[in-house]
Amino acid sequence: MREEMHPVDQYEAFDALAKQGKEIADIAARFGTTETIVRKRLALARVSPILLQQFRDEDMTFAQLSAFTVSDDHERQVTIWNSLASWNRDPHSIRRALTEEMIPATDKRVQFIGGLEAYEEAGGQVQRELFDERNAGYAMDVALVERLVAEKLETAAATVRAEGWKWVESSATALRVIMR
């Protein structure tokens, strides 16, 4: 009978092969697993070694560990883990704490400017989490998102001004028009 490798052991084995230049498909074939599993295990490179050891010691679940892949900042990951109450260490809480300075793709501002594609075209950096089934991602530059929203609102305001309105003011919270 064959016992599965521990996920951290898989990560270390996959990572060693990836560093040798092996393709993900080759690694998957060698270990008799899927390319998705290989990608998910390789994503654990983003997680602090301290947290990997916590998982190895069974002090956290794989879902909790996976939530940390949304950030590359190992120090912040450990700080978040230690600051969350033991009853509040669910994956959603971890992810929310790590992404509080990012804007999710589902945010209305991101949708208003045309989605993450428009944000990326403007030079914005997107952080995507492999364990997110929707793979929606996060806009990393809040100032750029705000600037793009302001530009799009100003374009709309200019269109209204061209119609002859005396005063048009645009802001991220409202578009006001005073009648002629």
N, C-alpha and C positions, 0 to 999 in steps of 0.2 A: 504494500500500500504506500502511496506517495502523499506526503503532507505538503501543503502549499507553503511557499516562503512567506515570511512576515513582510508586509508592505514596505517597511523601511529597508529590509534586506533586498527586496526587489529593486527599490529605488537605487540603492548603492550599486547593485550589479548592473542595472540598466545604464546608470550614469557612467560607470567605468567603460562600458562598451561604446556609449555615445561619445565619450572623450577620445576614444580610439578612432572615431570617424565612422562608426557603423550606422547604417540607416535604421530608422525606427521599424520599418517592415522587417529587416533582418533580425533585429533584437526580438521582436514579437515572435518570429518564426523559431528562433533559437530556444525561447522559453515556452513555446506552445501557448501563447496568449494573444490577445488582440492588440492592434496598434493603439487603440484608445486607452487601454490599460497602461501601455508603455508611456504614452503622453501624460497620463494622470500621475503616474509614479515619478516621472521626470519633473513634473511641476512641483514636487516636494522639495526641489532644490531651493525654492523660494522661502522655505520654512526654516526658522532658527534651529540649529542643532540641539539647543536646550529643549525645544518643544518636541523635536523628533524623539529625544530620549524620554520625555514625558509619555509620549505615545507608546514607545517600546516598553516602558514600565507599566503600561495599562492605566495611566492616570488621566487619559483623555481618549475619546473615541476617534475613529477615522474621520467621521463627519466633522468633528471639531478641528482636527488637524487640517483637513481639506480647506476649511474656511480661511485659514491663514495664508493660503496661496494667492490671495488677492493683493498681498503687499510683499515687497522685497525687503522691507525694513525689519531686520531681525530684532533689533533692540525694542522697537515699538511693539512688535508681536509679543515679546516676553512681557513687556509692561502691560499690555492689554490683558493677557492671560492672568497675570497676577492681580490686576485691578478688578477684574470681574468677580462677583460673588460666585461661589461654587454652584448655587442654584440658577445662576444666570449665564452659564457658559455654553449655551446652545449655539450652534453654528450661525444662526441668524444674528444673534447679539455680537458675536465675534466679528462677523463680516461688517455689521453696521458700525462698530467701533473703529475698525480699520479703514473704513471708507468715508468717514464723516467729513473729510476735507475734499472729497471727490464728488462729482455730479454723475448720478447713474444715467444710463442711456434712456431710461424711462421717464426722466424728469421732463416737465413741460417745456422748460427753456431749451433743452436739447432737441426735443421734438419740433419746437417752433422754428429753429434755425435750419431744420432739414435733417436732423439725426446726426449720429456720430460720423457719418461719411462727410457731411459738410464741415463738421468740426475738424476732422483730420485733413481735409483739403486746405483748411485755413492754417494748418501747421500744428494743430493740437495733438497731444499724445494721449493715446487711449490705453487703459489698463484693462485687460480681459482676464477673466478667471476661467481656467479650464474646467473646473468642477461646476460651473454655472451651466445648467442644462440649456438655458436660452443663449448663453455666451453673449449677453448684451454688452457688458463692459461699462467703463466709467471714464468720463472726461476728467483729465488730471489738472487742467488749467482753468480754474474758475473765472479768472479775469478775462481770458479769451472767450469763454462762453458768454459772459456778460457783455463784452464788446460786440460779439456777433449778434446778440439779441438787440442791443441798442442800434446797431447799423440797420438791421432788418426793420425795426420799428421806425427809424428815421426815414427809410425808403417809403414805408407806408404813409408816414406823415407828409412827406413831399408830394405824394400822389394826391392826398387830400388838399394840401395847400394849392396845388395846381388847379383844383376845382373852384378856387376863389374864396376859401374860408379865410377869415381875418386872423384867427389865432388857432394854432394847432400845437399841442404839446405831447410829446411821447415819453413814456417811461416804461420800465419793465413791469410795473404794476397796472398801468392804465394808458389808454390812448384817448386823450380828451380833445374834443372839437367844439369850438364856439361857433354858433351860427353866424352867418354873414351879417 
